[in-house]
Structure formats: C-alpha cells, structure tokens
Amino acid sequence: MKENNILKVVIDGEELNLTTDNKIEYIKKLVEFLNLKIKSFDENTTGMLKGKKNSKRYILIALNIVDEFFKNEKKYNENREELKEYNQILNDYMEENEKLLKQNREKDEKIEELLKMLGNPNFENRNF
C-alpha cells in the first residue's frame, strides 16, 4: 500500500494542501510546470483576463496545456510509427546480412574443399 504524502504548495499565488501517493519531487515538478504555464499565459495575454483569478482564465490556461499535450501526443505517435518503420528496415538488413554471411560461409567451405583437393595427389582422377 502506497503512503500518502501531504504537501503544501503555492499555485498562482494560492496556498494549497495536497494529499497524494506520488513522490513529493514529482508533485513539485507539476506545480512548477503549472505555475510556469500560468505565468506564460499572463505574459502573452492582454485584456481583462490578464492576472485575474477567475474560471475563464483557468479554463484558457487548461486549454493551452491540453493543446500542448495533444500536440506532443501526436508527435510521439508519429515518432513511434517512424521508429517502427526504421526498425523494420533494420530487421530486413539484418536478415539480408545473415543470408550473405551464410552464403560466404558456404563459399568458404567450398574453397577449403577445393584447396584440400588441390593438395590431394589423386585430384586429377576426381570427376566434378
């Protein structure tokens, strides 16, 4: 059973007590991220919502975060598909390499056999 941590944090100037089973360092990173998003929103916003602590402002901040999340998720999925394609190409090359190595070993064996035959005094009497 996970232990609950109680952590006092400040988000957008408001002090909150959080109870969580996550690590404190992780929650601190989340709070820092959220405060940076709030600060960025305020720096890039003009008009009535700038710096106001109301639901419209927080909804817009949440939309910005969700937008960033979906863009990152899309990029992740694109990268994952690209990685699958590269992995398949790599596997194809490895299979081809194995085939070539096998062919080389077979040729080496034939060459070795021929060299042994050349060293054999009865070589002239053999039929190929």
Buried (B, 14 or more C-beta within 10 A) or exposed (E): EEEEBEBEBEBBEEEEEBEBEBEEEEBEEBBEEBBEBBEEBBEEBEEEBEEEEEEEBBEEBEEBBEEEEEEEEEEEEEEEEEEEEEEEEEEEEEEEEEEEEEEEEEEEEEEEEEEEEEEEEEEEEEEE
